[in-house]
Amino acid sequence: MRPQKIIFLSLVQINTLDERGIYQDLLRQFVQNGHEVTVVCPVERRSGFLTRLLKEGGTTILHVRTLNIQKSPIWEKGLATISLNMLLKRAIKKHLASSSFDLILYATPPITITGFIRWLKQRDGAKSYLLLKDIFPQNAVDMGMLRNNSYLHKYFKRNEQILYRLSDRIGCMSPANVSYLSVKHPELLSKVEVNPNAIDLTRVKAGSVNRAEILKTWGIPNDSVVYLYGGNLGKPQGTIFLLELLEAKTIHPAAFLLIVGDGTDYPVLKAWFENWQPKNAKLIQRLPKTDFDELAACCDVGLILLRREFTIPNFPSRLLTYMENKMPVLAITDTSSDVGTMAKSAGFGDWCLYGDQKAALQLISFFCSTPETRKSMGEAGFDFMQEHYDVNISYQKINEFVQGSL
């Protein structure tokens, strides 16, 4: 097996491969198997850093200064996304002019850097692998953030189609994603495969935490059943629905809803919490990863929310956090996503339709009153993660594709 030179493009800022994370875990597998890895990612202007080149063992990390992309107003996010193509190409020419690559690996949504990917493919004769995490722009249309058939929608749609054509292989988050692409883009049928988010299982921490002490620190009753929602607090997730559940008089008295995250809906959630001051819920804006992991280890049920308007099959990455901590999953989603039906059929959780307050409250009551079921579902989720979401499986799929195309 010949070692490969891999370039990874991401909108997520990566500072070191020693951190835990779905991309860091995957890239470490390449490094550990003798491949040479270069990471190219934005460093947003709010950080104060300029474009810079970092070296870490056999890994090169190129931070490209951009406008703010994540958790920013839509106008700035749009300008930042559109300008990425030019900024990345200029940075590569300046800082990595002598480097060439065998594989271009990238995760959506990079649809506005199709020109950059095409240029890099042609320059190096490289293969390309798309890790499809998000189906854009349809998700923006579903959320009413982009008008169907508008000029901007057509522009993004055209770039999406170009990106799919440029990609030699497309790794999808779940079987529903493969089916969706196969129906909407039948020409991609030979390219698509299931290759979801995965983690380095060797870094999953064993042992227990002092639940009583940690929950006391955060003002959470130790005898409550803690439902954790951790992640982005934006319109797609529809975390506002959790407020409806908290306002309901029939919510189980043992249930405690813990919301940890940030996003465009955070101010709305914060205002509600300040007004209602609930005793059975807590909102935390953001936490360092180590603190979040420690708190997650004390929770009982993991929450996944997706608004019912979605026509695309989203598959949230927070599922792995819940599985790692042996939490059963309560998925409150649309009918397009298969995360809820998968949790139910594999025995690691349950599902109801987003907006169905009665069904959601019934499931909350069910989990509160069945501790043994919570435990068995949590164990089933951990086993499912080991079987399907081991990062070595993801690495092998990508490496076999590259080696097979040489």
C-alpha positions as CSV (number, residue, x, y, z in Angstrom):
1,M,0.0,0.0,0.0
2,R,1.5,3.3,-1.1
3,P,1.2,6.2,1.4
4,Q,-1.0,9.0,0.2
5,K,-0.8,12.7,0.4
6,I,-4.2,13.9,1.7
7,I,-5.5,17.5,1.7
8,F,-8.6,18.0,3.9
9,L,-10.8,21.0,3.4
10,S,-13.2,22.1,6.1
11,L,-15.3,25.0,7.3
12,V,-14.5,23.9,10.9
13,Q,-11.4,25.5,12.4
14,I,-8.9,22.7,13.3
15,N,-5.9,23.7,15.5
16,T,-4.4,20.3,16.2
17,L,-5.1,16.7,15.4
18,D,-4.6,15.8,19.0
19,E,-8.1,17.1,19.9
20,R,-11.1,14.9,19.9
21,G,-13.5,15.5,17.1
22,I,-15.0,13.7,14.1
23,Y,-12.5,15.2,11.6
24,Q,-9.5,15.1,13.9
25,D,-10.2,11.4,14.7
26,L,-10.5,10.5,11.0
27,L,-7.4,12.5,10.0
28,R,-5.3,10.9,12.8
29,Q,-6.2,7.5,11.3
30,F,-4.5,8.6,8.0
31,V,-1.5,9.8,9.9
32,Q,-1.2,6.7,12.0
33,N,-1.3,4.6,8.8
34,G,1.6,6.4,7.3
35,H,-0.2,9.0,5.1
36,E,0.8,12.6,4.8
37,V,-2.0,15.0,5.9
38,T,-2.5,18.7,5.1
39,V,-5.5,20.5,6.7
40,V,-6.9,23.7,5.1
41,C,-9.6,25.5,7.1
42,P,-10.8,29.0,7.8
43,V,-9.8,31.1,10.8
44,E,-12.6,33.7,11.2
45,R,-11.8,37.4,11.5
46,R,-13.3,37.4,15.0
47,S,-10.3,35.3,16.2
48,G,-7.8,38.1,15.4
49,F,-5.5,35.7,13.5
50,L,-4.1,36.3,10.0
51,T,-3.5,33.5,7.5
52,R,-0.9,31.2,9.0
53,L,0.9,27.8,8.4
54,L,1.3,25.4,11.4
55,K,3.3,22.2,11.6
56,E,2.5,19.3,13.8
57,G,4.7,16.2,13.4
58,G,3.9,15.0,9.9
59,T,0.8,17.2,9.6
60,T,0.5,20.6,8.0
61,I,-2.4,22.9,9.0
62,L,-3.1,26.0,6.9
63,H,-5.4,28.6,8.6
64,V,-6.9,30.9,6.0
65,R,-8.3,34.2,7.4
66,T,-12.0,34.7,6.3
67,L,-15.0,36.6,7.3
68,N,-17.1,35.1,10.1
69,I,-18.9,31.9,8.9
70,Q,-20.2,30.1,11.9
71,K,-22.9,31.7,14.2
72,S,-22.9,34.9,12.3
73,P,-25.6,37.1,10.6
74,I,-26.8,35.6,7.3
75,W,-25.3,38.5,5.3
76,E,-21.8,37.9,6.6
77,K,-22.1,34.1,6.4
78,G,-23.2,34.5,2.8
79,L,-20.3,36.9,1.9
80,A,-17.8,34.7,3.8
81,T,-19.0,31.5,2.0
82,I,-18.9,33.2,-1.5
83,S,-15.4,34.5,-0.9
84,L,-13.9,31.2,0.3
85,N,-13.1,30.0,-3.2
86,M,-10.7,32.9,-3.9
87,L,-9.2,33.0,-0.5
88,L,-8.4,29.3,-0.4
89,K,-6.8,29.3,-3.8
90,R,-4.7,32.3,-3.0
91,A,-3.5,30.8,0.3
92,I,-2.6,27.5,-1.3
93,K,-0.5,29.2,-4.0
94,K,1.3,31.3,-1.5
95,H,1.9,28.8,1.3
96,L,1.7,25.3,-0.3
97,A,2.9,26.0,-3.8
98,S,5.3,23.1,-3.8
99,S,2.8,20.6,-2.4
100,S,0.8,18.1,-4.5
101,F,-1.9,15.7,-3.3
102,D,-3.4,12.3,-4.2
103,L,-6.7,12.8,-2.4
104,I,-8.9,15.9,-1.8
105,L,-11.1,15.2,1.2
106,Y,-13.9,17.6,2.1
107,A,-17.1,17.9,4.1
108,T,-20.2,19.9,3.1
109,P,-21.2,22.5,2.9
110,P,-18.4,23.7,0.6
111,I,-20.5,24.2,-2.5
112,T,-19.0,27.6,-3.2
113,I,-15.4,26.3,-3.4
114,T,-16.2,24.1,-6.4
115,G,-13.8,26.2,-8.6
116,F,-11.0,25.6,-6.1
117,I,-11.6,21.9,-5.9
118,R,-11.7,21.6,-9.7
119,W,-8.4,23.6,-10.0
120,L,-6.7,21.4,-7.4
121,K,-7.9,18.2,-9.0
122,Q,-6.7,19.3,-12.4
123,R,-3.4,20.6,-11.1
124,D,-2.5,17.4,-9.1
125,G,-4.6,14.7,-10.9
126,A,-6.1,14.0,-7.5
127,K,-9.1,11.9,-6.5
128,S,-11.9,13.6,-4.5
129,Y,-14.0,12.3,-1.7
130,L,-17.0,14.3,-0.3
131,L,-18.2,13.6,3.2
132,L,-21.8,14.7,2.8
133,K,-22.9,16.2,6.2
134,D,-25.5,18.6,4.9
135,I,-27.7,18.9,1.8
136,F,-27.5,22.5,0.9
137,P,-29.3,24.6,-0.4
138,Q,-32.5,22.5,0.0
139,N,-32.1,22.6,3.8
140,A,-32.2,26.4,3.6
141,V,-35.3,26.3,1.4
142,D,-37.0,24.0,3.9
143,M,-36.3,26.4,6.7
144,G,-37.6,29.4,4.7
145,M,-34.1,31.0,4.7
146,L,-33.9,30.8,0.9
147,R,-36.7,31.3,-1.6
148,N,-37.1,28.4,-3.9
149,N,-36.1,29.2,-7.5
150,S,-34.7,32.6,-6.5
151,Y,-31.5,33.8,-8.1
152,L,-29.5,32.9,-5.0
153,H,-31.1,29.5,-4.8
154,K,-30.3,28.8,-8.5
155,Y,-26.7,29.9,-7.9
156,F,-26.3,27.6,-4.9
157,K,-28.1,24.7,-6.7
158,R,-25.8,25.0,-9.7
159,N,-22.7,24.9,-7.5
160,E,-24.2,21.9,-5.6
161,Q,-24.6,19.9,-8.8
162,I,-21.0,20.9,-9.9
163,L,-19.7,19.7,-6.5
164,Y,-21.4,16.3,-6.9
165,R,-20.0,15.9,-10.4
166,L,-16.5,16.8,-9.2
167,S,-16.6,14.3,-6.3
168,D,-15.4,10.8,-7.3
169,R,-17.0,9.3,-4.2
170,I,-19.7,10.6,-1.8
171,G,-19.9,9.3,1.8
172,C,-23.4,9.8,3.2
173,M,-24.5,10.1,6.8
174,S,-27.2,7.3,6.7
175,P,-29.1,5.0,4.4
176,A,-31.8,7.7,4.0
177,N,-29.2,10.1,2.6
178,V,-28.1,7.5,0.1
179,S,-31.7,7.0,-1.0
180,Y,-32.4,10.7,-1.2
181,L,-29.4,11.4,-3.4
182,S,-30.2,8.3,-5.6
183,V,-33.7,9.6,-6.2
184,K,-32.9,13.3,-6.7
185,H,-29.6,12.6,-8.5
186,P,-29.8,9.2,-10.1
187,E,-26.5,9.8,-12.0
188,L,-24.8,9.6,-8.6
189,L,-25.9,6.1,-7.8
190,S,-22.5,4.5,-8.5
191,K,-20.7,7.2,-6.4
192,V,-22.6,7.1,-3.1
193,E,-22.0,5.0,0.0
194,V,-22.9,5.2,3.7
195,N,-19.9,6.7,5.6
196,P,-21.3,8.6,8.6
197,N,-19.6,10.6,11.4
198,A,-17.3,8.3,13.4
199,I,-15.1,8.6,16.4
200,D,-11.8,7.1,17.7
201,L,-13.1,4.4,20.1
202,T,-9.7,4.1,21.7
203,R,-10.2,7.6,23.1
204,V,-13.6,6.9,24.6
205,K,-13.1,7.4,28.3
206,A,-14.0,4.4,30.6
207,G,-15.0,4.7,34.2
208,S,-17.6,6.8,36.0
209,V,-17.9,10.3,37.2
210,N,-19.2,11.7,40.5
211,R,-22.7,12.5,39.2
212,A,-24.0,13.9,42.5
213,E,-21.1,16.3,42.8
214,I,-21.2,17.5,39.2
215,L,-24.9,18.0,39.0
216,K,-24.8,19.9,42.3
217,T,-22.3,22.2,40.8
218,W,-24.7,23.1,38.1
219,G,-27.8,23.3,40.3
220,I,-29.4,20.1,38.9
221,P,-31.2,17.8,41.3
222,N,-29.4,14.4,41.6
223,D,-32.7,12.5,41.8
224,S,-34.0,13.9,38.5
225,V,-33.9,12.3,35.1
226,V,-31.7,14.6,33.0
227,Y,-32.6,15.1,29.4
228,L,-29.6,16.6,27.5
229,Y,-29.8,18.7,24.4
230,G,-26.3,19.6,23.3
231,G,-25.4,21.4,20.1
232,N,-26.5,24.2,17.8
233,L,-29.4,26.3,18.9
234,G,-30.7,27.4,15.5
235,K,-33.8,27.4,13.5
236,P,-33.2,23.9,12.0
237,Q,-33.1,22.3,15.4
238,G,-36.2,24.0,16.6
239,T,-35.2,23.9,20.3
240,I,-38.1,26.4,20.9
241,F,-40.2,23.3,21.0
242,L,-38.5,22.3,24.3
243,L,-40.0,25.5,25.8
244,E,-43.5,24.3,24.9
245,L,-42.8,21.0,26.7
246,L,-41.6,22.8,29.8
247,E,-44.7,25.0,29.8
248,A,-46.9,21.9,29.7
249,K,-48.5,21.1,33.0
250,T,-48.3,17.4,32.3
251,I,-44.5,17.1,31.9
252,H,-43.2,14.3,34.2
253,P,-42.1,15.8,37.6
254,A,-38.8,13.9,37.6
255,A,-37.8,15.3,34.2
256,F,-35.0,17.9,34.0
257,L,-34.2,19.5,30.6
258,L,-30.7,20.6,30.2
259,I,-29.9,22.7,27.1
260,V,-26.2,23.4,26.3
261,G,-25.2,25.2,23.1
262,D,-25.3,28.4,21.1
263,G,-26.8,29.7,18.0
264,T,-29.3,32.2,16.5
265,D,-32.1,31.0,18.8
266,Y,-30.1,31.4,22.0
267,P,-31.4,34.9,22.8
268,V,-35.0,33.7,22.5
269,L,-34.2,30.8,24.9
270,K,-32.3,33.0,27.3
271,A,-35.2,35.5,27.4
272,W,-37.7,32.7,28.1
273,F,-35.5,31.3,30.9
274,E,-35.1,34.7,32.5
275,N,-38.9,35.2,32.4
276,W,-40.0,31.8,33.6
277,Q,-37.1,30.8,35.8
278,P,-38.0,27.1,35.6
279,K,-36.8,24.7,38.4
280,N,-36.9,21.7,36.0
281,A,-34.6,23.1,33.3
282,K,-31.3,24.9,32.7
283,L,-29.8,26.8,29.8
284,I,-26.0,27.0,29.4
285,Q,-24.7,29.0,26.5
286,R,-21.4,27.2,25.9
287,L,-18.9,25.0,27.6
288,P,-15.3,23.9,27.0
289,K,-15.4,20.5,25.5
290,T,-13.9,18.8,28.6
291,D,-16.5,20.4,30.8
292,F,-19.3,19.5,28.4
293,D,-18.1,15.9,28.2
294,E,-18.0,15.7,32.0
295,L,-21.6,17.0,32.3
296,A,-22.8,14.8,29.5
297,A,-21.6,11.7,31.4
298,C,-24.0,12.6,34.2
299,C,-27.1,12.8,31.9
300,D,-29.8,10.1,31.4
301,V,-31.4,10.7,28.0
302,G,-30.1,12.4,24.8
303,L,-32.4,14.7,22.8
304,I,-32.3,15.2,19.1
305,L,-34.5,17.8,17.5
306,L,-35.2,18.5,13.8
307,R,-38.1,20.7,12.6
308,R,-40.9,18.9,10.8
309,E,-40.5,21.1,7.7
310,F,-37.4,19.3,6.5
311,T,-37.6,17.3,3.3
312,I,-34.0,16.2,3.5
313,P,-32.7,13.5,5.8
314,N,-30.6,15.2,8.4
315,F,-28.5,13.0,10.7
316,P,-27.2,15.1,13.7
317,S,-23.6,14.5,14.9
318,R,-24.6,14.9,18.6
319,L,-25.9,11.3,18.4
320,L,-22.3,10.1,19.0
321,T,-22.1,12.0,22.2
322,Y,-25.2,10.3,23.6
323,M,-24.1,6.9,22.4
324,E,-20.6,7.3,23.9
325,N,-22.2,8.1,27.3
326,K,-24.6,5.2,27.0
327,M,-27.7,7.5,26.9
328,P,-30.8,6.3,25.2
329,V,-31.9,8.7,22.4
330,L,-35.2,10.6,22.2
331,A,-35.5,11.8,18.7
332,I,-38.1,14.5,18.0
333,T,-37.8,15.0,14.3
334,D,-39.3,15.3,10.8
335,T,-40.3,12.2,8.8
336,S,-37.4,12.5,6.3
337,S,-34.6,11.8,8.8
338,D,-34.0,8.2,9.7
339,V,-32.2,8.9,13.0
340,G,-35.3,8.3,15.0
341,T,-36.5,5.2,13.2
342,M,-32.9,3.8,13.4
343,A,-32.8,4.4,17.1
344,K,-36.1,2.7,17.6
345,S,-35.4,-0.3,15.3
346,A,-31.9,-0.8,16.8
347,G,-33.2,-0.5,20.3
348,F,-31.2,2.5,21.5
349,G,-34.0,5.0,21.6
350,D,-37.5,6.2,20.5
351,W,-39.0,8.7,18.1
352,C,-41.9,11.0,17.7
353,L,-42.8,13.7,15.2
354,Y,-41.6,17.3,15.9
355,G,-44.4,19.4,17.1
356,D,-46.4,16.5,18.6
357,Q,-46.4,17.7,22.1
358,K,-48.6,14.9,23.5
359,A,-46.3,12.2,22.0
360,A,-43.1,13.9,23.2
361,L,-44.5,14.2,26.8
362,Q,-45.5,10.6,26.8
363,L,-42.0,9.5,25.8
364,I,-40.5,11.7,28.4
365,S,-42.7,10.1,31.0
366,F,-41.8,6.6,29.6
367,F,-38.1,7.3,30.0
368,C,-38.6,8.8,33.5
369,S,-40.5,5.7,34.8
370,T,-38.3,2.9,33.2
371,P,-34.7,3.2,34.5
372,E,-33.9,-0.4,33.4
373,T,-35.1,0.4,29.9
374,R,-32.9,3.5,29.9
375,K,-29.9,1.4,30.9
376,S,-30.5,-1.3,28.3
377,M,-31.1,1.2,25.5
378,G,-27.9,3.1,26.5
379,E,-25.9,-0.2,26.3
380,A,-27.5,-1.0,22.9
381,G,-26.5,2.5,21.6
382,F,-22.9,2.0,22.8
383,D,-22.8,-1.4,21.0
384,F,-24.3,0.1,17.9
385,M,-21.7,2.9,17.9
386,Q,-18.9,0.4,18.2
387,E,-20.2,-1.6,15.3
388,H,-21.1,1.3,12.9
389,Y,-19.3,4.5,14.0
390,D,-15.8,3.4,14.6
391,V,-13.5,5.8,12.8
392,N,-11.4,3.0,11.5
393,I,-14.4,1.8,9.4
394,S,-14.7,5.3,7.9
395,Y,-10.9,5.4,7.2
396,Q,-10.9,2.0,5.6
397,K,-13.7,3.0,3.2
398,I,-11.9,6.1,2.0
399,N,-8.5,4.4,1.8
400,E,-9.9,1.4,-0.2
401,F,-11.5,3.9,-2.6
402,V,-8.2,5.7,-3.1
403,Q,-6.1,2.6,-3.4
404,G,-8.6,1.0,-5.8
405,S,-8.5,4.0,-8.1
406,L,-4.7,4.1,-8.4
